[in-house]
Each structure stands twice: as C-alpha cells, then as structure tokens.
Amino acid sequence: MKSRKIELRQHNMYCSMCLLNVATVLSEKEGVIEFSIDLDNNTVTVKSRDGTLSRKEIRALINQALTVGATPCDYGRRQTG
C-alpha cells in the first residue's frame, strides 16, 4: 500500500483542547493511516493512503475541528473573536 505524508503549519492551535479536537477528527477520517500534532511548532503531519486526501482537504478538516470542535477552546475563540 502506497502512502502520502503531508506536513502543515497550523498557527491557530493554542492548547490541549485544540489538539484533542484535531486528533478526534483525524482519527475518524477514512484514509488517514497515522498523524502527529506538535503544538510547540504549530505543525500537523498526516500520513494517508496515497491519493485519498489532498493538502487542501486535510487543512479544511483541521480548520473545521478548530472552529467547531466537540470540545470548546475559549482561548482560541478569544484570540479570533
């Protein structure tokens, strides 16, 4: 099975709740083989089955998780709102 690794800089992750929301979305997404989230360096690395997820799709998933995540992040909302 071929895989594809994509690393994204994500500057709107602020806390462990952000990490939890992103991890939840990525772990439930079909095609994601593994992922890592680094809050200190503001990066998300996703390994997916080759051709199943584009950089744009992964970015959209992450942004959705951060703006309407299951676990509220008051810190992030204060920074953006």
Backbone hydrogen bonds, N-H to C=O, Kabsch-Sander energy under -0.5 kcal/mol:
donor,donor_aa,acceptor,acceptor_aa,energy
4,R,48,S,-3.0
6,I,4,R,-0.5
6,I,46,V,-2.9
8,L,44,V,-2.9
10,Q,42,N,-3.1
13,M,10,Q,-0.7
14,Y,12,N,-0.5
19,L,15,C,-2.0
20,L,16,S,-2.5
21,N,17,M,-2.4
22,V,18,C,-2.4
23,A,19,L,-2.8
24,T,20,L,-2.4
25,V,21,N,-2.0
26,L,22,V,-2.6
27,S,23,A,-2.4
28,E,24,T,-1.2
29,K,25,V,-0.7
29,K,26,L,-0.6
32,V,29,K,-1.6
33,I,31,G,-0.5
33,I,47,K,-2.9
34,E,47,K,-1.7
36,S,45,T,-2.4
38,D,43,T,-3.0
39,L,37,I,-0.6
42,N,38,D,-0.7
43,T,38,D,-2.0
44,V,8,L,-2.3
45,T,36,S,-2.7
46,V,6,I,-3.0
47,K,34,E,-3.1
48,S,4,R,-2.9
48,S,46,V,-0.6
49,R,31,G,-2.5
50,D,2,K,-1.8
52,T,49,R,-2.3
53,L,49,R,-0.6
58,I,54,S,-2.3
59,R,55,R,-2.5
60,A,56,K,-2.2
61,L,57,E,-2.2
62,I,58,I,-2.4
63,N,59,R,-2.7
64,Q,60,A,-2.4
65,A,61,L,-2.4
66,L,62,I,-2.0
67,T,63,N,-1.7
68,V,64,Q,-2.7
74,D,72,P,-0.5
77,R,73,C,-1.9
78,R,74,D,-2.3
79,Q,75,Y,-1.8
80,T,76,G,-1.7
81,G,77,R,-2.2
